[in-house]
Amino acid sequence: MQSVPTIARARSLWWIAVCAMLFGCGSEEVTAPTTNNDLFASVTLAAAAGSLSDLSSSVPDATGQFIYVVAKGPNGPGVFKVPAAGGTPTEVSAGDPFSQPTDIVLSTNGSAIIVADPAAEGGKGAIYQITPPNTAATPLASTNGTAPVALDLRQESGADIIYYCGTKDGEKGVFKITTAGLEVLHKGAPLNAPTGIVVANDGAIYLADQGTVHRLSGGTITQIATGLRMGSPAGITLTPDQKTLVVSSKSSDGKAQVDIITIANGNRTVFNNIIGANSAPGGLHGARNANGFTGVYSWIDRVAGIYRLGP
């Protein structure tokens, strides 16, 4: 394996420091699954990091044309896109008001980009919306001061609804943005520092939280799996049939992978084809339309770049 350049190592160490500051990242007792999974038949490096640094998370559009990324570019932190088939990242929106964007999702019709930045607005954090071709990032007022770190979005009664993980009143929590404002779905224990969230079609919310995957449903939190060494951030998504979770993670020896968890019984397998050559896993998302997930995913390695995973 080629050695990682000094600057790349520095970037990785920098992100670890940020992760510890914002997310409370800790070392978990790793329970390694022993079986490999062939969930993804296609794994493509869509773009090397190149001029981007501090890569955090990404999301593919529902048409399969582009992957959108939060990272730092020549003009500062912000949003970039790359052709899903491979190409050079281009800037969508960068610089002010972004500070350290960590997660990104798209509206179900692909017209809007939603970004979580826990360090924006003077360190208080906010969620922003960009509607291309307009490159202005507009804060969603109800999220100001809640240090959002992880996002998901799904269509409910014809409208896109944003769910996210953040902090309110000094406690980690799960929130939903409604027409009436911010709704607190859960706050406090047993949450430690969730940095991944995905919402199923049945309304169940799955959270990736310092080595543990929780399910929040009907106001009750239950543990689905534990012993994961999660990515930074710990991206989590669902397969199209909604029966399986996919979580960005590391093996016990520090190699990148995704944990694949069967919701019904908590059984874990791993996928590490091609991505296993890397060691700095970040966020991931599945492409989503009004009906749910399409089966195409994107995954970030903070040093190596942006990958497309598909059937």
Secondary structure, 3 states (H helix, E strand, C coil): CCCCCHHHHHHHHHHHHHHHHHHCCCCCCCCCCCCECCCCCEEEEEEECCCCEEEEEEEECCCCCEEEEEEEECCEEEEEEEECCCCCCEEEEECCCCCCCCEEEECCCCCCEEEEECCHHHHCCEEEEECCCCCCCEECHHHCCCCCCEEEEEEECCEEEEEEEEEECCEEEEEEEECCEEEEEEECCCCCCEEEEEECCCCCEEEEECCEEEEEECCEEEEEECCCEECCCCCEEECCCCCEEEEEEECCCCCEEEEEEECCCCCEEEECCCHHHCCCEEEEEEEEECCEEEEEEEEEECCCEEEEEEC
